[in-house]
Amino acid sequence: MLLSFHYINFQITPTQSQSSCPHLHLRRLSTVSLPSKPYRKFPLPHLSSSAAAVSTGAIVSHSPLEAKENEFGFLRDEETESYNFDGSFELTDLKRFESPKVEVKELEDLPEQWRRSRLAWLCKELPAHRSGTFLRVLNAQRKWIRQDDCTYITVHCMRIRENEAAFRVYKWMMQQRWFQFDFALATKLADYMGKERKYLKCREIFDDIINQGLVANESTFHVLIVSYLSSSASNCLEEACSIYNQMIHLGGYKPRLSLHNSLLGLFYQDVIDKERIASLRAEMRSLGIEEGPEVLVSVLRACAKEGDLAEAEITWKTILSSNSKPPTQAYLYLMDVYSRVGKPMKSLEIFRGMQERRSPNVVSYYKIIEILCKAQETELAESLMIEFINTGMTPLMRSFIDMMGMYANLSLHDKVESTFLWCLEKCRPNQTVYNLYLDSLVQNKFLDRAAEVFNEMVADEAIGVNTKSCNTILRGYLTCSHYAKAIKIFNFMREKRYEIESSLIEKLEYVLSQEEVKKPISLKLSKEQREILIGLLLGGLRVQIDEENKSYAIHFVFRENFKVHSFLKRHIYNQFHEWLTSKLPVDDEDADIPYQFTTISHTYFKFYDQFCPQGIPVIPKLIHRWLTPRVLAYWYMYGGYRTSSGDILLRLKFGKEDVLRIAKAFKAKSLNCRVRRKGTVFWMGFLGKDAVAFWELTEPFVLADLKESLVAGVESPNGSSGIKNMNLSSDSDTDGNVSVCMDDYNST
């Protein structure tokens, strides 16, 4: 993967040909508010894969997971990572790019009443359908619909943020015999898809532009690079570099320095090639590009990964000479370098120096405590931990885990236990903390206490058990010859389909050979699992149907960068572990739970198809029987939000009659709510005392880690729920349209 920084100074003359896009010359046209700039046509050059360029011929492959559509429209959480390389190329930069106008007729300009009516109906109907029905509806219009009509529908969908629907109309339109490529429409749609980080769809439109012999607009290049860099897929950085080079060589654009620095920073993330880094920096200097803080911090990070102390100290001096208050990341990487070369005291010195220049944050305490724990400097680590707690900063969990790990490595069980109890006082422990404590109990053969802790984990939905927990307690029982208890754990693991560690299999086989062989356990959904699924389906989850084999599966989708979902996904993964098609490795407790996972196909899931028969979301008529407190709690956690004023909103993507059926069911339970519609989505609001009543009903089933952020009746100081200005307090019914300020809203 090579990254070029050559800027080519050639002039591209705007095309004046009207034949390439004759549909741009319509009468009585109105425009969407993007400033005008003529697009350019240029023969595609062959770029060699030398050090100066990257071939533009490769097209990114569409893997099923990456190309999966976001059908749920969750809001984005406002929280950001403490340090990343994404902050310097915000998509708000796109406001400074000039883009071509999209020319489209408005409904009142159409002379035929029937055409106006049909277009209005399609604009309302299409966003509500999934892919199959969506295409059937469009195919039924072939006798009369033309490009002007499809362009209007596409633009309308983008205006109401139904960008997936706009993309489907655009792709359908391209397959029609009357289609003529519209550069302005393609540019606007590509920019919208890129802003939503849907890089595969953005790339698809980008390729359409290139295949027409046109050069994409600067905004399209920029947004496509940013969307690639925002993905964690393996090939995305390489594709971003390829597009970056096309932006320079093919488009003749000079990328913003912020984009350049951010791409260079990410280029250092995984593979450290010292020679390549040196050559790139030399090339930057030769081009007169000054190394900004982002680049120097990235170099320091590379030094941290390699343990290159000499280069790190030179880079650090350069940073100090240009900035009296270096970025926090620079301190962290320098501390890491000294730690890797076996100088933890020097890392502590850097940390103290940072305290003198700037206020340390949570991440800096994480890093220094981690370094001292790895060096097994127990007294210093304890002192820093007390100092960290006294600052009042949160969360503390990561440092508690480091402390417990240090004591466990030193076989200091008493310290492990006291730190565990300390953690219970200061914060809500998670599964990792419990597993560390459980492992220490088993190692020291305190099996009675280990059994109590294991049962606590099973009983607490916010913690739960996983493969590691079960193998730990199973090892303890087998080691101490508690075979009856070992068999119970084994049967529990069979039910959950947890993999047994290879080191335990031989002894377990001997124990089982002495017992009567039992019949294989058949899968069956528990009452709790059934209620969880209903709650998630009300919140927007969908059932996958294999029409050919008449089989049903549940595809769980969680929103990235959304705090509630980051907690909920692990809990749901553990709850349905035995049903999943893929599982995490046995010994990899720190492995990240994916944001999407799927169950096996099973007849048990056919029951839930009634929530989405033939791909159309529907509320079953017997829903009033199923609205238990647990169902409502999971609906709230998955598809609901708390407003900044402490009210509760539940999202429903169903028809009006279905929503009214739910509202009546709530009223029968003495829960008053107000319903408003925004586009094709309804929002059910519980205000004031009604929100408190809803919370009191569902609170026992809300995950402990989420209670603070979801509790009703408490005003949020920063409106962290992500919803603002949702007016649900008026007396108008569901026919009222409400203006909602939700920039991150994404509905399909």
N, C-alpha and C positions, 0 to 999 in steps of 0.2 A: 504494500500500500504506500503510494507515494503522493506527496502533497506539493504542488507547485505554487510559487509565488510570483511568477513572471506576469507582468501586465503587458498586453499586446496593444499597441497603439494603431489600430486600423479604424477606418471610418466606414460605417454601414449606412447606406442610403435608404431611407424609408421608401417602401414600394408604393407606387401610385396606381397599381393595377386594380381595376374594379371587378375583374372577372373572378379573382380568387375568393372574394367575399361579397357577392352581389347583394346578399340579404342585408348588408349594412346601409343600403340606400332606400329605406322605406319612407313613405310619406307619413306626416303627422306623428313624429316620434317623440317620446319623452325618455329621459335618461336616469340611470341610477347614479348616485352622487359619488363618482370617482373621477378625478381630474383626467383630462385627455392627454394621451401621448400616442403618436403613431407607432404601430408595431413594425417589426423589421423582418425582412426576408433575406436569407443568406445561405449559400450552399454549405452543406455540412462538411467540415474538414476532417481529415484523418489524423487523429492525435496518437502519436506513438507512446508506448509505455516506457518512456525514458525517465530520467531523473527530473526532467522539466515538465512532464505532463503525464496524465493518466488517460488511458483509453476510454472513450465515451461510448463504446459499443455495448458494454455490458448492461443488461437490463435486470433490475432486482427481481428475484424470484418471490412469488407470493405464497408463503407458507400458510397453511390453514389457520394456525393460531394467530399469526400476525394480521391476516386479512379478515379475521372475524369482526363483524360489524358490532358497534356499540348500540344495542337495542334498548338501553335502559335509561339513558339520559340523566345520569347522576350528576349532581353538582360537584365541583372541584373544591377540595378543602383548601382553606387559606394558608395552612401551615407550609413552610418551606424547609428544606434541609439546611442544616447549620452551615455547611460549606459545600459548594458545588461550582461547576463551571458554566452554569446555565444563565446566571444572572446578568451577564454582560451583553446578551443579545436577546432582550425582551422582544416579543412580537409587536409591542407598541411601536418599535422602530418602523414597522410597515407603513405607519401613517405618513412617513416622510417620503415614501416612494410614489412616483407618478404611475398611474395605471390607466389603461384605456377605458373609455366609457362603454357601458353595456346599453345597447339601444333596444328598446322594447316598447311595443304599443301597450297603452293602458286599456282597460275594459271599456271605458266610456268612448274611446276612439273607434271601437269596432261598430260597423253599421248594423250587423245582424244581431237581433235580440237573442236568437237561439244559441249563437256562438258565445255571447257573453254569459248566458246562463250555464252552458256546458263547461266553460272554462272556470267559472266560479265554483261549480260543483266539483270539478276535478281538483282544484286547489284545496278544497275542504276535505275531499274524500281520500286522495292518494296518500297523504302523510300518515293516515290511520292504518294502512295496510302493510303487511310484510311482503317479502319479495315475490312469492308466487302469485298472490292475489293482485299485487301492485302491477305486475306485468300483464295479467289477464285484463285488468281494467283499461290499461293503455292500449293493448292490442284491439280491444273492442272499439276504439276510436279511430282506427286507421282510415276509414272511409272519408273522414272530414278533417282530421287534425293535420296541421302543417307546422313548419319550423317556427313561424312567428308565435303560434299558440304554445308550442313546447317551450320556447324561450321565455314567454310570459310566466308559465307555470314554474319553470326553474328559478327565475328571479324571485317570484313570489315566495317560494319555499325558502330561499336564502334570506329573504327579508324577515320571515317568521322563525328563522333559525332551524328549519327543518332541512338541514344540509344533506343528510343521507337521502331524503326524498329527491332533492335537487339533483344529486349525483345519479340516481337511478333514471330520472327523466332524461338527463343529458346522455347517458349511455344508451338508452333506448332510442333516442332521437338519432344518434349516430348510425344506427343500423337501418334507418329508413332510406328509401331510394331518393327522396327529395332533399336529403341533408346536405348542407354546405357549411363548411367549417367556420365557426365564429370565434375568432381569436379573443375578443374582449370577454365573451361569456366564459370561455375556457379558463382565461386568466383569473377572473373573479372567483370561479368555482374552485380552482386549484388553491387559491389563497385561503379560501374558507376551510377547505379540507386540511390544509397545512396548519392553520391556526388551531385546529382541533387535534393536532398531532397524528392525524390519519395519513401517515406518510405513503402508504401503498396506494391509496386512492389519489393523493396529490401527485405521486410519481406517474400514475397511469395517465392523468390528464397532461402532465408535463411531456410524457412520451408522445401523446397525441399531437401536441404542438410541434415537437421536433419532427415527427413523421410527416407533417404538412410542409416541411422545409422552412419553418419559421423559427425565429429565435424567441425564447420565452422572455417575458417581462422580468425586470430586475427583482420585483417583489416575489415572483414565483420562484426564482432561483433561491432567494433569501429564505423564504418560508419553508421550502423543501429541505434545505440544509438544516435549518433549525429543527424541523420535525424529525429528521433522521437522527440528529444528535440527542434528541429527547427520548429516543427509544433505547432499550437495553438489549435489543436483538444483536446477534453476533456480527452480522455483516453491515450494520448500519453506519458505523464510523467509516468504513471503506467506501460505501456509497456516498456519504456526505463529502468525502474528499474528491470523489469522481465528479459530483455535481459542482463542487467548488471550482475545480479546474475548468469545467465547461463554462462556468460563469465568467471566467477570465478569458479563455481562449476562444470560445464560441460566441459568447455574448458581448465580449469587449467591455464588460463592466469591471469596475474597481470595487471589490467588496469592502464593506465598512471594516474599519480596524477592529471594532469590537467582535465582529463575526470571525475575523481572521485569528485573533488572539484566543477566542473560545475554542475554535476548531483545533488550533495548535495545542491548547491545554488538554483537550480530550485525546489528542493524538498520543500524548504521553501516558495515558491512563493504564494500559495493560502491558504493552510491549515496550521495553526500554532499549532503544538502539542508540547508544552514545554517539557513534559516528554520525548517524543520520541527524540527531539533535544538533550536533556541532555544525554540520553542514547547513542545516536550515537556519540556524542563528547567524552564521556567516552570510548566508544569502540575504537575510533580512537586513543586516547591517549594510551590505553592498547596495541594497535598494533604498537605503535611507530610512528604513522603518525602525523606529525606536522601540526597544524592548520595554513594554509596559509592565505594570505590576502583575498582570495575569500571567504573562509569559515567564517572568522571573519566579513566581510562585510555582508554576508548572515545572520549571527546571529544578526547583528545590524539592518538589514532590518526587521527581525522577531520582534525585540523589537519595531521598529517603528510602525508596524501594530498593536501590542498589547498595545502600550503605556507603555511599561515596562522600566521606567526610571532607576531604580537601575541596572538592568542587562546591559542596554545600556551604562551606565557610566563605569561599570567594563570592558566591551568589548572595549570601546573607549580607556581606559587607556592601555589595552593590545596592541591595534593597535599602539598607540603613542610610546610605549616602543620598538616596533620592527621596526618602520618606522617613520623617521623624517618628511616625506611628505606623510601622509595618502592619500588613493585614494579619488577622489572627491565624489564618492558614499557614502563613510563613513560620510563625512560632511553632505551630503544631508539627510541621514537617521537620524543622530543625531539631525539635525535641526527639522526634522519631529517629533521625539520623544518629544522634548521640546514643540513643537506646540500642540501636542495632550494632553499634561498635563497642558496646559494653561499658558505656559511661552514663549510667542513670543519674548520677549526681550532677553531671553537666546539664542533663535534661531538666533537673529541678532548678538549676541556676537560671536556665532560659525561662522557665515558668515564672520564677520570681521577678526576672527582668521584665516580663510581659505585664506583671501586676503593677510595676512602677509606671509603665508607659500607657497602659490602657486597662480597663476593667476586664478581668477574665470572665469568660462565659462558661456555660455548661460543658461545651465540648472540650475546652482546655482542661477543666478538672477531670473529665473522662480520660483524657490522654495521659496526664501526669500520674493519675492513680493507676491506670493500666500499666504504665512503664514501671512504676515502683512495685506493683504486684508481680510482674514478670521477673523482676530482679530479686523478688522475695525480701524486699526491705520492709518488714512488717511494721516496725514502729513508725517509720516515715509515712507509709501508706495509711495507717490508722490516723495519724495526725492530720494528713491531708483530707481524709474522709470526714473527720470531725469539722475541719475548716469548711469543707464543701457544704455540709449540712447546715452549718451556722450562717452561711450566706443567704439561706432561704430559697436558693435556686432549685428548680426541679426540671425534669425527673431525675431521680437518684439511682434508678434500677440498674443501669449498666455498671456503675461503680460497685454496687453491692455484689453483683455477679463476679466482678474481678476479684473482690476481697474474698468471697467464699471459695473461688477457684484457687487462690493462693493458699489459703488455709488447708484446703483439701489436698493439694500437692505436697504440703508439709506434714500431712497426717495429723493435723490439729483439729480433731473432731469438736472439742469444746468450743474452739473459736468459730468453726463452721456453724455450730448451733446458735451461739450467741449472736453472730452476724445475721443469721436467718431471723431470729426473734427481733433484732434491731430493725431489720428490713420490714417486718410486720408492723412495727410501730410507725415507721416513717413513710411508707408507701404501700401500694397494693402489689404484693408479689405476683410474679407470673409463673408460667410452667417451668421455665429454665431454673429459677431460684428453687422451686420445689424439687426439681430433679437433682440439683446439686446436694440439697439437704438429704433427700432420700438415698442417694448414692453413698453419702458419708455414713448414714445410719446402717446401711447394709454392709459396708466395708468393715464397720466396727461391731457388726452382729447384734445391733439393737433392733431385732426383727419385730418385736411387739410395737415399738414406736414407729418403725417403718410401715407396718400394716396400717396404723392409724393415719399416718401422713398420706399413704396411697389412697385410703378411703376418702380422706378429705379432698384429694384431687379429683376423684371420681364424682363426688357429690357437688363440687363447685364447678358450675358451667363455664365460669370465666377462666378456669385453670385447666381442668381436664387432665387426662393421661394420654400419652402417646407411646410409640414403639419403645422408646428408651426407658420410660417409666416402668412399663410391663417387664421388660427384660431385666431391669435392675432388681425388682422385687422377686422375679422368678429365680434369678441367680442366688439371691439370699436364701430362699426356701430350699433350693436344691443343695446348696453348700451345707446347710444345717440339717439336711435330711428331713425337712418338713414336707413330705411327699404329697400328702393329701391337699395341703394348701397350694403346692406347686401345680397340681393337676387342675385346681380351680382357676388359677391364673392362666394356665395353658388353654383351658376351655374358653375363658374370657378372650384371650388373644385369638383363638380360632373364630369366635363370633365377629371380632373386629378386623379379622384378616391382618393382624400384625405379624410381621416377619420375626422369627426367632433367631437370635444370634447363633452363629455356627458353633461357638465354643460351648453352648448349652445343649445342643441337639443330641449328642451322644448320651449324656447322662439322662436327659429327658426321655429318650427312647427306651432306656433300661427301665425307668420308672413306669412308663406306659405299658411296657410288656408285662408288668406284674398286675396290671389292672384289666378289667373287662373292657373290650373294645366297644366304643360307642358308635352309633350311627353318625354320619356326617351331619353337621348342623346346617340347616337351610336358612337362607337369608329371609328376614322378615322385618318390616319397618315397625319400630316401637311407636307408642302413642306420642312420645315427645318428638320423634323425628317427623311424624305425620303433621303435627301442629306447626313445627318449624317450617316445613315445606309450604303449608297454606299461607303462613305469614309472608314468606319470601315471594310467593306467587302474587299475592296482593300488592307487594312492593315493586313488582316489575319482572320477576324471574319468569322464564319461559321453559316449557317442556319441549325437548327435541323429539321429533317423530321420524322414524325410518319407514316411509310409506311402502317401500318394497318388501321389507321383512315384518311390517306391522309391529315394530318394537318401539319402546319408549325409554327415554333417558332424561336426566336432569343436568342441564349445563349451568353451573354456577359462575356468575360473572360479578366481579367486585371492581369498584372504581379505584384506580390508582390515585395517589396523592389526596385521598380522602380519609381523614383520621378515623372515623367510625368504621369504615370498611376494612382498614388495615388491622383492626382488632377483630372484627367480626369474621373475616375470612379464615383465620386460624381456628377459631371456635367451630365454624361450620365444617372445616376440613376434618377436625377431630370427630365431630358428631357423626359424619357420614363416611368415615375412613373405610369401613368394610365394604362400602358400595362403590368406591372410586376405581377408575380404570388404571390410574397410575399413582404410585405412593413414593414418598421421600425415602432415601436410604436409612437403614436401621440406625447407624451410628452418627448420622448427620443431624444433630439437634438444631444446629444453627442454620440449616437450610431454609431458604425463604419459601413460604407457601406461595404458590403462583396465584395470580389474580383471576385466573380462569381454570376450572377443572370440571370434569364430567364423570357422571356415574356410569356404571355398566347399564346395558339395556335390560329391562326387567318388566314383567307384567304388572308388578306392584305399582309402577309409575303410570299405568294407563288411567288410573283413577283421576290423576291430576291433569289429564288432557282436557277435561271439561272446563278448565280455566282458559284454554286457548284452542278450541276446536277449529280445525282447518286454518290454523294460523291467525285466527281473529280473537283478540282478548275478550273474554266474557266472564261475568260474575255468575257462578252457579246459583240457582234459585234457592238452594238450601243453605246459603252462606250464613244465614242468621244462626244456624245451629253450630257453626264452626268458629265463631268469633270468640274464642277463649282468651283469657289474659295473655297466655303465652303466644298465641297467634298474633295478637295486637302488638306485643312487645317486639317480635321479630319483624313485623311489618314496619314498625317505627324505626328500628335499627337499620333496616335495609333500604327502605324507600321513604323515610320521613326525615324531618329536620326540626330543630328548635330555632325559632326566630330570635333576634337580638332582644326582644321584649319578653321572652320567656314563653311565648305561645308555641303550640305544636302543630305542625303541618304534615299531612300524609299525602303522598303522591299516588294518583291512580291514572293509569292509561287504559281506561275502559270507556264504554259508551255512556251517554247521559242516563239512560234508564238503569244501567247497572250501578252507577254511582248513587243514584237516588235510592236504590234498593239497599245499598250499604248504609246510607244516611238513616233510613228508616230502622234498620237493624240497630244502629247506635241509639236512636231515640228510644227504642224499646228497652234498651239497657240503661235508660236515664242518662245518656251521654249526649249533650247537645253539641252540634257542630255546624259550621258554615262551609259551603262549597262554592268554589270559584273555578272558572275555566280559563286556561291560558293556551290558546292554540288547540291542540288535540289532547292536552293533558289537563286533568282536574286536580285541584288541591283542596283537601278537606282540612279545615282549620278548627282546632280546639282552643278557644280564647279564654284568658283569665281563669276563673274558677273551673271551667270545663277542662282546661289544660291540666290543672292540678288534679282533677278527678281522674282524667285519663292516666296521668302519671302514677297516681296511687294504685290504680288497677294493674298497671303493667310493670311497675318498678321491681317486684320480686323476680321477674324473668329477664330483666335488662342486665347485660354483662356488667360486672362490677367496675371494670375499667372505663365503661362508657357512661356511668350514671352521672358523673359530674358534668359532662358536656351535654347530656340529654335531659337533665332534670327540668321540669316545667316550673313556671312561676318565678324563675330567677333571671334577672336581666343579665345578658352577656355584655361585658364592657366593650368588646370590639366586634360584636355581631358575627362571631366565628362560624355560625351556621351557614353562611354564604348566601342567605336570602335577605333581601332588603325591600322595603316599601311594598310588601304583600298586603294589600288592603282587603281584609276579610270582615271588617267590622260593620259594613253597611247591611241594609236589610234586603238588598236585591238578591234574587235567586240565582240558580246556576246558569241562567241565560246571559248573565252579565259578563262582559269581557273586562279583565283587569289588566292594567298596565303594570308589568312586573319587571323590576330591574335585576336581571340575572345574566351577567355577561358570560358565565361559565355554563349556562344551561345548554344542553345538547340533546334534543329529542329526535327520534327517528320516525 
